[in-house]
Amino acid sequence: MKRLVLAITLLFAASVGRADVTVGITKDMPSVAVQTPGGLVEINRIQDTENEIKGEWAKTSRPCPDFCIQPFTPAEGVTTIGELELIAMLQDPEAVVVDSRTSDWFQGGTIPGAVNIPYTFILDQLGQLGCEPDFDGWICDSAKPVALFCNGIWCGQSPTAIRNMIEAGYPADRISYYRGGMQVWRMLGLTVTGED
């Protein structure tokens, strides 16, 4: 059944590709549809070639600490990914894309299909990611493939969550880190849901 849903989603995504798209995701992918709890959402890029990011997302220099540049890989064994790999994970019914930001940031807009598990609560929510509770913590033999993101390369929320997950027993090779986060997603003009 999950493969059927994925196939239908991919067909829908192909059907929404229009010849009039100026700004596509890739040369062969004008847009893509992902399943969310609210139904299918089309991810595309803003078509206004004069569009610019503004406000919080346009900032280039934040004080360090707390907003220091994060390492490319937050922990050994974790795969750092870009937008196309994240989109593939959003289309995979077996994978979970986690917005690890606090709920106030999540409510200000997120990547379609992402679930909000704030980094401060990740260890309490490993059951959503395929782990089973045990007297000593978690058994993660059936851990799902996950991708975590936060606000951008200056945000430590998802790297902190990833390191805590691994320490709790989540296999590092099942974790992907979308380092660009919301700042790069917005910089590329990709669809954001739930914006205030």
N, C-alpha and C positions, 0 to 999 in steps of 0.2 A: 504494500500500500504506500509506504514512504517513497519508494522509487517512482510510483505512479504520480504522486503529488509533485515530486521533483521534475518529472518529465513534463507534466502539465505546466508547471511554473516556467520551465525553460522554453516551452512552445509559446507561452504567453509573452515571455520576454522577447522572443524573436519577432512575434507579431507586432509588438509595440515599436519596433525599430522603424523609424520614418526616414524617408529620403530628405526631408527638410531639416534634419538635425544638423546644426552647425557645430555644436560642441558635444561630441560623443564621449563615452567612457574610454573606449578604444576605437580604432579604425573600423573594427568589425562588430562592435558592441555599442550601439547608440544609447541603450538603456537596458535595465534588467529588472525583473520583478522578484521580490522576496516575500515569503510568507511571514506574516506577523500575527500576533494574537488578534488584531483587528481586521485581518484579511490581507490580501495581496497589496503590496506597496511597490510602486515603480521607482527605482533609483535611477536618476539621470543627473545631468549637470545643468546648471543655470545657463540658459541660452543667450543671455545678454553678455556680449563679449567685452562690454565696458564695466561689468560688475566688479566690485571690490569688497573685500571683507572689511568690517567696521567694528568699532567698539573693542570689547575685551579680546576678540580674536585677532585684531590687527596689531596688538602689542608685540614688540620684538624683544623687549628687555624687562624682565621681571627680577626682583631682588632674590639673590641666592645667599644663604638659604631663605626661604623654603623652596624656591622655584629654580633649582639647579638643573642643568642639562643632564638627562638620564643616559646611562650607558646604552649602547646599541642592543645588547642582550642583558636582561635583568638577572639571569641565572643560567648556569651551565645546563645544556640540554634543551633549552627553550628556543623556539624558532621565531625570529623577528620577521614580520610580514608587512607587505604594503597593501594598498587599496584593492588590487585585483584579487589577491589571495583572500582578503577579508570578504569581498563580495562572494567568492566561491564558497567560503565557509557559511555565509548567510544563506546560501542556496542548498547547503547540505543538511538534510533533516536530522542527521546524527550529531551534528556539531552545535555548540552553544556559543554565541557571541555575547560577552559580558561587558557591560558598561560599568566599570568599577568605581565610578565617581560617586560622591555623595548625592543623595536624592535631589537636593536643590539644583545641582548642575544638570542632572538627568532630566528634571522637569523643564529645564530651559532649552531642551532640544537634544536629540540623540540620533544615532544611526538606526535606520529602520531595521527592525528584527532583533535588536539588541535587548537583553534583559538587564535590569539594574540590580546588581549585587554590590553594594558599596564595599570598598576595600576593608572597612572596619568590621564588616559582618561576614566576609567570605568564608571564614572557618566554620561559621554556624550554618552555612548554606551549601556545603559540599554535597549534600544529598541531591540537590537539583542538578548536579554535574556528574552523577553516576556513582558516587561513593556511598558506602553503607556505614552507619554508625557502629562503633565497637566500644567496649568498655574503656579501652585505652585511647580512643580517638576515632579514626576513620580507616576503613578498608577501601582502597581505591582501585581494586583489580578491574573493575568495569568502568573506569573513568572515561567520560566522553571527551572527544577532541574539543578544546575550548580556545577562544581567542579573547584576550582582555585588552581593553583600551581605556584611556582617561582623556585628559585635556590636550595633551601634546608632548613633545619631547622634553618639556620642562616640568612635567607633572609626574610626581612620584607615587600616585595612588595605585595604578596597575602594577608597577614593579614591586611595590610593597605587598600587594595581594598575591602576586605570583610567588614571591619568595616564601610567604606564609603558607601557601598551598603546598609547595614542594616540601616544606618542613613538616607538614601534617601528613605527608605520604602521597600526594598527588603526583603521578608520573610527569616529570619535566617534558618528556617527549610527546605528551598529549596536550601541551600548552603552547599557544602562539601568542605573540605580543605585537599588537598593532601600535608601534611606537609613535606614528604620526598623530594619532588620536583625533579629537574633534577639531583642533586647529587646522591640521592639514586637510581633513575631510571637508571642512568649510572652505579652505583656501582653494580647493579644487572645484568648488561649486556643486558638490554632491548633495543629494536630497537629505534633509534633516526633518525628523518627525517630532511632534510634541513641543514645538517652540512656543514660548510665551508670547 
